[in-house]
Amino acid sequence: MDNQAQAVAKRLVRPEIAALVPYASARREVQGGEVWLNANESPWNNANVVGVNRYPDCQPESVRSAYATYSQLPSEQVLITRGADEGIDLLFRAFCRPGVDSVATCGPSYGMYAISAATNAVACRTLEWAEGYQLPSDFAEQVSDCKLVFVCNPNNPSGTVIAKERLIELAAQLPDSLLVVDEAYIEFCPELSMADAIAQCPNLVVLRTLSKAFALAGARCGFTLANNAIIQVLEKVIAPYPVPEPVAQLAAEALSPEGLKRMHTQVAQLNARRNSLALRLSCLPGVESVIPSQANFILFKVSLARACYDALVEQGLLIRAYSNPALANWLRISIGADSEIARVESALKAITKELTSKANNKIEKDTARIKAGAAAKETQL
């Protein structure tokens, strides 16, 4: 498999990146030491965080090894990034030639795939989902010429999932592409993780984050998982010090046995809240559909969605609405604390009831006006 992975990376990497030597920072050149006068740092630590006057390791071993253990992969198959978003950008910079290569995804999905494509001058092909937010049966054929193929699983904003067997099959069908599975929400359905499929899929890349289930959105810490040959390519283009020391300390704590136990407990609570809320949302007036979710949010369809959203904003209650025409009548609510959910749910109930009543009254008035007009015409005749 190592030889296969090396062949994939060599075949797909941009030629100018293949010849690139990673930046040799002072921290990378030599480890250890007693007196550090090689990196132009200040000798004073003016903060209350240990080590912030020194440059951090490019890949802090305490975090890298902890996440490798958590994901059951060798450390050399793990790259720490500034959120999963940096992992997306690194893949574009390392593998996609501006103005030449293209990438693909299904939509609606996470918007950064298209934005990263645009900022890197790479064409992005967005196919429509099949029924139930599933990949089209001919998806591989339609995207086989694309350098990167993104699949968000669970998908954002729908919370729907693609079967693991389908993704493994897709990786085999795309030998000339990197299949990038974005698992930002995988802790909410860990049985679907593709991390253990990296061993059999040399062209598979998995994106992860500590922002969701680990409650560290403000720390901006993510991970790219792939065969070592692909990780080595990404290490050529990553910034010299992508993981700030305070972030590394927070990440290491989150990945400790106590941190993992806390995460699993909170995920179970969020999943229970999500399932309960989905049932209650489906009973609200004006709510036409609720998508079954495997993430920490729910996408639901409601009549007069924008008016509903605006009314919530006026009360300081923020959920998500979309400018994408395909999601014009849909809203997404994140699963927060019970008290937060209760406030939004109560407001939603009142707002949807009022909007539905107004809409029905308008229909009745319009119907009455049409009937009156028809009766008047008959009288004239």
N, C-alpha and C positions, 0 to 999 in steps of 0.2 A: 504493500500500500504506500510506503514512503516513496518508492520510485514512481508510482502512479501520480501521487500528489506533486512531486517535483516536476513531472512532465506536464501536468495541468498548469501549474504556476508558470513554468517556462513558456508554455504555449500562449497563455492569456495575458501575461504582464506586458505593459507598455515597453517598447524597446529601450526608451531613454531611462526608464525606471530600472530595468534589468541591469543596466550598466552602472547604476547609482550605488555609491557607498554610503551607508548611514552616517549621519553627523556624529563625530566622535566628541561628545561632551566631556568635560573634566570628570564628571561622575561616572561616565561609562568607561573611560580609559583605564582607571585603576580603582579598585575597591579597598576599603579599610583605611589605614593610616592613622596617625596620632595628631599631626599638625596639618590643618587644611589651608594651604595658601595657593591653591591651584585653580580656583574658580572665581576669583574676584568678588568674594562674598564679604559681607560685614561681619566683624567678630562679635557684634552685639546682637542679642535676641531681645527685641523690644516688645514682644508679644507674650501672651500667656499660654502659648502653644509651643511645645518642645520642638526644636529643630527648624523653625520657620526662617531663620537667618541663613540656612544652608539650602542649596539646591537639592531637591528630592531625587531619588533614583528614578530613572525613566520608567521602570516597571518595578515598583516596590515589591520585594519578594514576599513580605508578609501577606500582602493582598493577593498577589498572583498565585501563590501556593494554596492559600485558603480557598480562592475561587476554583482552582483546579480540583481541589478535594471535593468541593460542593458539587461541581459539574461532572465529577468522575472522569477527568481528562488529565493528561500529562501537562505540566506547567508550560512546556514549549508550545502547546496548542491554545494558549490563552494570551490575549493582548488586552491590557487595561486602557480604556479610552475615556475621554470626557463625555460621558453618556453614550448611548448607542448612536446618537447623531454623528459623533466624530467617526465612529466605525463606518457609517454610511459614506461620509466624505472621503475617508481614506481609501475605500474601495474604488471610488470614482477616480481619485488622483493616481492610484497605482495601476489600474487596469483599463481605464477608458481614455482613448485618445480624443481630445476635443475636435469636434467637427467630423469625426470619422466613425467612432463606435456609437452604439445605441444600447439602451437598457429597456426593461419591460416590467410591468406589474399589472395587477387587476385593480379596478377601482369601482367605487370609492374605497380608498385606503389611506394610509399615513401620507400626509402631504410632502414630507421631506424628501421622498424619493424623487419626485418631479422637481422640487426646488434645487436639490443638489445636482440633478442632471442639468438644469438650466444654468446654474452658476459655473458649471464645468464645461459648458458648451457641448453637451451630449444629448442626443435625441432621446426622449422618453416615450415609449409606446404604452398607453394605458388601455387594456382590454376590459370589456364589461364582464362582471361576474355572471356565472350561470345561476340558475335558481338556487336559493338558499345560500348565497355567497360562496358558491363552490367554483373551482377552476373549470373553465370550459373543457370539454373532452378533447379538443384539438389545441389546447393551450401550448403544448410543447412545439407543435408544428408552427404555430404563429410567432413564437419568440425564439426559435432555434438560432437565429442569426444575431441575437443580442448578447452582449458581453456579460451583463449582470441581469439576473431575473430575481425580483424581489417578491416575497410572499410574507405578509404580516400574519402571524399565527400565534394566538388569536388575533383576528383582524381588528384594526381600529379604523372606523368607529362602530362596527357591527357587533364585535365580540364573538363572532362565529369562528369556527375552526375547520381546518383541513386535516383529514386523517393522515397519520404519520406514514402509513404505507403508500399513500398517494404522493407524498413529498419525496419519499425514497425513490419511487418509480420515476418521478419527474427529474430528479437529479441524474438518473441513468439515461433519461431521454435527452439530456442537454449536455453532452460531453464537451462542447465548445463554449460553454457558459459557466459562470459561477452562480449557483442557486443560493440566494441569500435569504435565509429564513429569519425574520425579525420576531424574536421571542420576548419582547418587552413585558408581556403579561403572562409568561409561561408558568409562573408560580401558582396561578389560579387554576391551572390544569396541567400539573407537572408530568402526567402520564403521556402527554403529547410531545415532550421535548425531543428535539432532533440531535441533541448533543452526542448521544451514544451512536448515532448514525454516521458521524464524521469518520469513524474507522473504516466504513465500507463505501463512503462517498467522497472521493478525492476532490470533487468540485463543490463541496458543501461549505457554506459559511453560516454561522449562527450568531445573531446579535442579541445581547442581553443588557440589562440595566439594573441598578439598585434603586431607581427612582420610584418604582411602583410598590411592589410587595415589601421591599425593605425600608420604605419610608424615608428615602434619602434623595428626593428630587432636587433639593437645593444644593446637594454636594456635587452633582454632575459626575457620576462615576458609572461607567458602563464597561462592557467586555465584548470582544470579538473572538469567537471560537472557530478554529479551522485547523486543517493539517499544518504542520510546522512550516512547510514550504511556502504556504500562503501567508502565514504570520510573519515569516522572514521578509517577504516582499513589503508588507504593511509597515514593518519596523523601519524600512528605508525612508518612508515619507512622513512618519509621525513626528510631532514636535519633540524637541529634546527632553522637555520635562512636562509631560501631559498630566501628571497626577500630583496636585499640590499636597504638601505634607499633612495639613489638617484633613484633607479628603481621604488620604491613605489611612490615617488613624481612625476616622469614622468608618471607613469600609472594612478595615480589619476587625473592628468591634462588631459590626453588623454580621460578619461572616464567622464569628466565634460560635462555639456551641450554644452559648446563652442567646446570642443574637439570632441564630437560626431557629431556635426553639420559639423565641418571641415572634419571628416572622411567620412561622407555620401557624401559631395560635391566631395571629391577626388575620391571616389569609382565610382561615376557617370562619372567623367572624364575618369578614367581608363577603365571602361566598354565601353565607346564610342570609345576611342582610339583602344581598342582591336578589336572591331567589324569592325572598318574601316580598320585596318591593316590586318585582316584576309581576307578581300575581295581583298586587293592589293597583298598580298602574293600569293593568288590563281592564280594570273595572271602572276607571274614571270616565266621565262623560267626555266625548270628543276624542278619546284615544282609540285609534283605529287598529294599531298593531304594536306588539312588543316583540323585539327580536331576542330569542334565547341567547344569553351571553355566557361566555366562559372567561370573562375578564372582570375588572373592577368597575364596570360601567354598564349602562343599559341604553340601547338605542330604541326609541319609540316614535311612532307616527301619530301625529295629532292634527286635527283640523285647525286651521288658522295658527300654524306653528309660530310664525313670526310675531303675531300679536300676543300670543301666549308668552313667548320669550321676552318681549319688550315689557310686558306687565310684571314678569318676575324681576327683571333688571330694576324696575322702578322701586321694588321693595328690597333691593340689595341682595337678591337671591340669584346667583349666577350658575346657570347650566350652559350647555353648548348648543348653538344653532349653526347652520352652515350656509355659505353662499353658493356651494356646488348645487346646480339645478337638480341633480339626481337625489339630493338630500334636502330639497326645499321644504318638505313637509315633515321633516324629522328633527327630533331633539335628542341630545345625549346627556344623561345624568351620571355623574361619578358617584360611587358608593363611599360616603363619608361616615361621620359619626351618626349615631341614632338620632341625636337632637337636631343635627343639620338636615337629615333626611326628613324628619317629621315636619320641620318648618317648610321645606320646599314642597313636600307632598300636600300639606294643608293648603298652601297657596295655590298649587296646581289644581286642586280639587275645586276651589272657589273660582279660579280664573276660567277653567275649561267649562264649568257649569254656566258661568255668565256669558262666555263667548258662544257656547252652543245655543243658549236661550236667545241671544241676539240674532244669531244666524237663522234659527227657526222662525223667529218673528218676522225677519226680513223675507224669508221664503213665503210665509203665509200672506204678508202684505203684497208681495209681487204676484202671487197666485190670485189673490182677490182682485188686484188691479187688472190682471189679464182677463179674468172672467167678466169683470165689469165692462172692459173694453169690448169683449166679444158680444156681450148682451146689448150694448149700445149699437153695435153694428147691425145686429139682427133687428132691433127696433127700427132703425133707419130703413132697412130693407122692407 
